[in-house]
């Protein structure tokens, strides 16, 4: 019986981890389409240079914006004159 409980707990934990790994926020979905997020809370937060806590509790949108800026800078610096 203890083995069944342990296996069940491990399986449940793995499901939770897998679910959060594949979850996308509204900002990530918009960025994948090459657009800006249209949610009011995200627009307000982005104007202030912040992350919407409701939609992006781990500040995924700011990480995404930083990586976009880095790729833009590297693309500009790699352009031949």
VOMARDO-816522 format. One line per 3 residues: their letters; for each residue x, y, z of N, C-alpha, C. Coordinates in steps of 0.05 Angstrom, whole numbers, plus 5000, padded with zeros to 4 digits. Each point is the difference from the previous one (the first is absolute). Layout:
# VOMARDO-816522
A = X,Y,Z,X,Y,Z,X,Y,Z | ...
END
This chain:
# VOMARDO-816522
XXX = 5016,4976,5000,4984,5024,5000,5017,5025,5000 | 5023,4999,5015,5017,5023,5001,5013,5005,4972 | 5007,4978,4986,5012,5002,4974,4980,5014,4981
XXX = 4975,4993,5001,4980,5012,4983,4998,5030,5005 | 5001,5008,5025,4998,5029,5007,5025,5014,4990 | 5023,4988,5002,5025,5013,4991,4999,5003,4969
XXX = 4992,4979,4986,4998,5001,4971,4979,5021,4992 | 4978,5001,5013,4979,5020,4994,5011,5028,5004 | 5014,5005,5022,5010,5027,5006,5021,5008,4979
XXX = 5017,4982,4992,5021,5006,4980,4987,5005,4973 | 4980,4984,4993,4986,5005,4974,4986,5027,5000 | 4987,5007,5022,4986,5026,5002,5020,5023,4997
XXX = 5023,4997,5014,5020,5021,4998,5011,5003,4972 | 5004,4978,4986,5010,5001,4973,4980,5013,4981 | 4974,4995,5004,4979,5012,4984,5000,5030,5004
XXX = 5003,5009,5025,5000,5029,5005,5024,5013,4987 | 5023,4987,5002,5024,5012,4988,4998,5001,4969 | 4989,4979,4989,4997,4999,4970,4980,5021,4991
XXX = 4979,5004,5015,4979,5019,4993,5011,5029,5000 | 5016,5007,5021,5011,5027,5001,5022,5004,4980 | 5013,4979,4991,5021,5003,4980,4989,5006,4972
XXX = 4976,4990,4994,4988,5005,4974,4980,5022,5000 | 4995,5013,5022,4980,5022,5001,5012,5025,4988 | 4985,5014,4984,5008,5025,4988,4983,5022,5011
XXX = 5012,5023,5004,4984,5023,5008,4989,5014,4976 | 4982,5019,5005,4988,5015,4977,5022,5016,4986 | 5019,5010,5014,5022,5015,4988,5018,4983,4983
XXX = 5005,4975,5009,5016,4982,4984,4986,4991,4975 | 4974,4996,5001,4985,4993,4977,5000,5023,4979 | 4997,5024,5010,5000,5023,4982,5027,5004,4987
XXX = 5021,4996,5016,5027,5003,4989,5006,4979,4979 | 4990,4976,5004,5004,4979,4981,4986,5007,4973 | 4979,5015,5001,4986,5009,4976,5013,5026,4989
XXX = 5020,5011,5014,5013,5024,4992,4984,5025,5007 | 4984,4999,5020,4982,5022,5008,5005,5008,5029 | 4988,5021,5008,5000,5009,5028,4975,4988,5014
XXX = 5002,4995,5025,4977,4990,5016,4978,5021,5001 | 4975,4991,4997,4978,5019,4999,4984,5002,5027 | 5009,4985,5020,4986,5001,5026,5004,5027,5013
XXX = 4979,5011,5012,5002,5027,5012,5020,5000,5023 | 5001,4979,5016,5018,5000,5022,5029,4999,4991 | 5005,4986,4979,5027,4998,4989,5009,5026,4987
XXX = 4981,5013,4985,5007,5025,4987,5007,5021,5021 | 4985,5002,5021,5005,5019,5021,5027,4995,5014 | 5005,4974,5005,5026,4993,5013,5023,5006,4982
XXX = 4998,4993,4974,5022,5004,4981,5006,5030,4996 | 4979,5017,5002,5005,5029,4997,5018,5010,5023 | 4996,4988,5023,5016,5007,5024,5027,4986,5001
XXX = 5005,4983,4980,5025,4984,5000,5000,4977,5019 | 4976,4991,5008,4997,4979,5019,4988,4975,4987 | 4997,4979,5016,4987,4976,4991,4973,4997,5014
XXX = 4980,4991,4985,4974,4995,5011,5001,4976,5019 | 4995,5004,5025,5003,4978,5020,4978,4979,4996 | 4977,5009,4991,4977,4982,4996,5006,4980,4977
XXX = 5010,5009,4978,5004,4983,4977,5028,4988,4999 | 5020,5013,5012,5027,4991,5000,5013,5001,5027 | 4992,4981,5018,5010,5001,5027,5030,4997,5003
XXX = 5013,4987,4980,5029,4997,5001,5014,5019,4981 | 4986,5021,4992,5011,5021,4982,5010,4989,4974 | 4985,4981,4988,5008,4988,4975,5001,5020,4977
XXX = 4981,5020,5001,4998,5019,4979,5025,5018,4999 | 5010,5008,5023,5024,5017,5001,5025,4984,4990 | 5001,4975,5007,5022,4983,4990,4999,4998,4969
XXX = 4976,4997,4990,4995,4998,4971,5008,5026,4986 | 4993,5023,5012,5007,5026,4988,5030,5004,5000 | 5014,4992,5022,5029,5003,5001,5013,4983,4979
XXX = 4991,4976,4996,5012,4982,4980,4995,5011,4971 | 4977,5013,4996,4994,5012,4974,5018,5023,4995 | 5006,5017,5020,5017,5022,4997,5029,4991,4993
XXX = 5009,4979,5013,5026,4989,4995,5003,4991,4971 | 4979,4986,4990,5002,4990,4973,4999,5023,4980 | 4985,5021,5006,4999,5023,4982,5027,5014,4999
XXX = 5013,5003,5024,5026,5013,5001,5021,4983,4985 | 4999,4974,5003,5020,4983,4986,4995,5000,4970 | 4975,5002,4992,4994,5001,4972,5010,5026,4987
XXX = 4997,5022,5015,5009,5026,4991,5031,5001,4998 | 5013,4988,5020,5029,5000,5000,5012,4982,4979 | 4986,4980,4992,5009,4981,4979,4995,5009,4972
XXX = 4985,5022,4997,4994,5010,4973,5026,5011,4987 | 5005,4992,4976,5024,5012,4986,4994,5028,4991 | 5019,5018,5002,4996,5028,4992,5007,5004,4971
END
